[in-house]
Amino acid sequence: MRNEEKIATKINVIPMSKATKKRISKVEEEIKGKILFKEKMEFAQKTLQDVKLPM
């Protein structure tokens, strides 16, 4: 039987200071739950209303 070999993937991790992590988490909290691309969302909803899918 063959031994299953695990494929290791390399992940690039950028070292950050504690202050940078705090700033990133603060921005994340501000963005969470907001619609960032309102115009694109409205256009997509309008476009999808007219689409008829074959069933």
Stockholm file with secondary structure:
# STOCKHOLM 1.0

chainA/1-55         MRNEEKIATKINVIPMSKATKKRISKVEEEIKGKILFKEKMEFAQKTLQDVKLPM
#=GR chainA/1-55 SS CCCCCCCCCCCCCCCCCHHHHHHHHHHHHHHTTCCSCHHHHHHHHHHHHTCCCCC
#=GC SS_cons        CCCCCCCCCCCCCCCCCHHHHHHHHHHHHHHTTCCSCHHHHHHHHHHHHTCCCCC
//
